[in-house]
């Protein structure tokens, strides 16, 4: 495939968000002097967080409200009294300090940087992603890093992709490939923007939604195989 520009999702595609999330939640709960039980607290928070980000992708909640609403729901589920605004501030501070790459990501990006142009689009919060992504060890390999909160637009809206196209002066969209783990935001977003897509099925995910990616991979190294195909 003759792709010359790769647009990556960040979390769970290049960055180990699950590891960062565990660290941030643990440290924030301890800040509130609550005994932390990962087996109890983490699944509850992840369920709430996954649901609220889906609401954001569907346009039923704003990113501003999302920041604190998830912790209001978390406290309600735990039946504890928390200052959700302070909790959100501390959580985002801890999350921003946890920039952890997935295995193979750094080596892959270094290799790709010698072959193609690259960008990142993340549906994330500016205060968090500024440190985690823009100041990460791989950041300098990307021409553009687009953060949804900063731009006021998010995947799967094609507008955030157009921002990348404009900044990178891309005219031939057939040369662009979007790579990400989320069918709803990354793959549907790429489809909406009129570019090829590659679904990274992290953890052996399966597709119940009928959203068809151009390519599917189970390992990041397979991106190199896609680029080598004529």
C-alpha atoms as one frame of an Amber mdcrd trajectory, in Angstrom:
protein
   0.000   0.000   0.000   1.373   3.360  -0.957   0.632   5.230   2.280   2.783
   8.282   2.887   1.059   9.721   5.970   0.070   7.794   9.101  -2.318   9.289
  11.642  -2.214   7.513  14.989  -4.587   7.417  17.886  -2.656   7.809  21.145
  -4.110   5.885  24.080  -4.260   2.099  23.760  -2.623   2.386  20.353   0.805
   3.830  21.196   0.442   4.706  24.877  -0.472   2.300  27.673  -3.457   4.170
  29.021  -4.524   1.321  31.292  -1.218   1.479  33.172  -1.394   5.269  33.426
  -4.990   5.086  34.614  -4.156   2.578  37.352  -1.361   4.779  38.676  -3.453
   7.955  38.564  -6.509   6.456  40.251  -4.460   4.821  42.990  -2.535   7.998
  43.775  -5.649  10.174  43.773  -7.585   7.890  46.085  -4.615   7.800  48.450
  -4.485  11.607  48.309  -8.001  11.531  49.762  -6.766   9.184  52.504  -9.029
   6.373  51.367  -7.726   2.806  51.565  -7.160   1.767  47.968  -8.361  -1.618
  46.746  -7.521  -1.985  43.068  -9.748  -5.027  42.602 -12.691  -2.996  43.870
 -12.061   0.607  42.845 -10.498   0.206  39.401 -13.272  -1.817  37.680 -15.928
   0.569  38.991 -14.059   3.610  37.724 -13.232   2.023  34.355 -16.876   1.150
  33.731 -17.956   4.707  34.534 -15.123   6.274  32.525 -15.698   4.096  29.442
 -19.396   4.938  29.482 -18.885   8.686  29.836 -16.308   8.849  27.029 -18.796
   7.005  24.825 -21.341   9.687  25.740 -18.784  12.293  24.681 -18.184  10.578
  21.322 -21.948  10.521  20.790 -22.220  14.208  21.648 -24.401  13.813  24.748
 -21.903  15.323  27.196 -19.255  18.019  26.837 -15.593  17.415  27.524 -15.690
  20.141  30.180 -18.489  18.433  32.095 -16.937  15.006  31.591 -13.888  16.011
  33.649 -15.810  16.103  36.924 -19.021  14.206  36.167 -17.204  10.872  35.997
 -15.946  11.383  39.556 -19.351  12.467  40.812 -20.701   9.152  39.486 -17.714
   7.313  40.944 -18.311   8.741  44.422 -22.013   7.977  44.145 -21.287   4.361
  43.209 -18.868   4.005  46.121 -21.334   5.734  48.446 -18.685   8.163  49.664
 -18.544  11.962  49.843 -15.887  13.462  47.566 -15.139  16.903  46.196 -15.326
  15.799  42.555 -13.656  19.002  41.336 -10.602  18.511  43.560 -10.568  14.802
  42.779 -10.617  15.564  39.031  -7.769  18.077  39.377  -5.551  15.664  41.292
  -6.420  12.737  39.030  -5.519  14.661  35.884  -2.266  15.799  37.489  -1.290
  12.216  38.262  -2.430  11.013  34.840  -0.431  13.686  33.048   2.711  12.480
  34.839   2.245   8.877  33.679   3.497   8.723  30.086   3.893   5.001  29.445
   4.340   3.581  25.962   3.057   0.206  24.862   5.695  -2.440  24.095   7.219
  -1.973  20.614   5.730   1.513  20.199   8.949   3.498  20.526  10.921   1.226
  18.214   8.105   1.175  15.662   7.739   4.956  15.589  11.496   5.375  15.169
  11.431   2.985  12.193   8.349   4.611  10.651   9.810   8.093  11.027  12.345
   7.166   8.346   9.629   6.044   5.932   6.492   8.186   6.333   5.105  11.425
   7.774   3.105  11.046  10.977   0.524  12.774  13.164  -1.507  11.975  16.285
  -5.175  12.667  16.993  -6.355  12.090  20.539  -9.789  12.573  22.090  -8.162
  13.742  25.270  -7.932  16.555  27.778  -5.303  19.198  27.079  -3.834  19.346
  30.596  -3.337  15.586  30.569  -2.185  14.978  27.011   0.183  17.944  26.882
   2.571  16.157  29.228   1.754  12.544  28.424   1.961  12.883  24.641   3.434
  16.210  23.535   6.352  15.818  25.930   6.817  12.071  25.471   9.982  10.497
  24.080   8.309   9.916  20.693   6.598  13.299  20.300   9.255  14.821  18.032
   8.536  12.218  15.355   5.034  13.631  14.754   4.453  16.726  12.635   1.119
  17.473  14.326  -0.426  16.336  17.626  -4.115  17.245  17.693  -5.877  17.197
  21.091  -9.670  17.286  20.932 -10.275  19.580  23.916  -7.783  22.083  22.570
  -9.498  22.196  19.170 -13.078  21.901  20.384 -13.732  18.986  18.041 -13.173
  15.249  18.406 -13.126  11.958  16.540 -15.225  10.702  14.789 -16.000  14.212
  13.505 -14.100  14.645  10.204 -13.258  18.205  11.211 -10.388  17.111  13.446
  -8.961  15.109  10.549  -9.302  18.143   8.296  -7.223  20.061  10.807  -4.439
  17.519  10.266  -4.828  17.627   6.478  -4.614  21.422   6.489  -1.630  21.620
   8.852   0.300  18.984   6.915  -0.864  20.317   3.533  -2.227  16.919   2.494
  -4.148  16.907  -0.769  -4.167  13.238  -1.814  -6.203  11.467   0.856  -5.521
   8.066  -0.725  -2.015   8.335   0.750  -3.287   8.655   4.345  -3.913   5.836
   6.840  -5.619   6.214  10.241  -4.497   3.713  12.896  -6.355   3.199  16.167
  -7.993   0.788  18.574 -11.468   2.353  18.721 -14.041   1.442  16.108 -16.327
   4.287  17.181 -13.820   7.127  17.110 -10.712   6.079  15.169 -12.111   3.859
  12.446 -15.453   5.603  12.009 -13.609   8.917  12.144 -11.237   7.855   9.388
 -14.155   6.632   7.287 -15.965   9.934   7.831 -12.822  11.784   6.725 -12.489
   9.713   3.553  -9.215   7.957   4.376  -8.072   4.365   4.771  -8.193   2.896
   8.262  -6.346   0.284  10.287  -8.035  -1.200  13.333  -5.579  -2.253  16.038
  -7.392  -5.063  17.792  -5.590  -4.701  21.088  -6.284  -7.568  23.439  -7.899
  -9.612  20.669 -10.955  -7.342  20.403 -13.726  -8.367  18.063 -16.011  -6.221
  15.950 -19.705  -6.353  16.931 -20.507  -2.992  15.330 -20.160  -3.701  11.623
 -17.712  -0.820  11.145 -15.327  -2.087   8.493 -11.705  -0.979   8.586  -9.479
  -1.163   5.517  -6.943  -3.197   7.498  -6.963  -5.066  10.809  -3.918  -5.885
  12.927  -3.276  -7.650  16.224   0.320  -6.454  16.640   1.826  -3.026  16.024
   4.617  -4.555  13.925   2.030  -5.486  11.317   1.866  -1.833  10.288   5.226
  -2.373   8.609   3.734  -5.290   6.657   0.888  -3.083   5.452   3.337  -0.440
   4.263   5.419  -3.035   2.424   2.479  -4.270   0.330   2.235  -2.930  -3.194
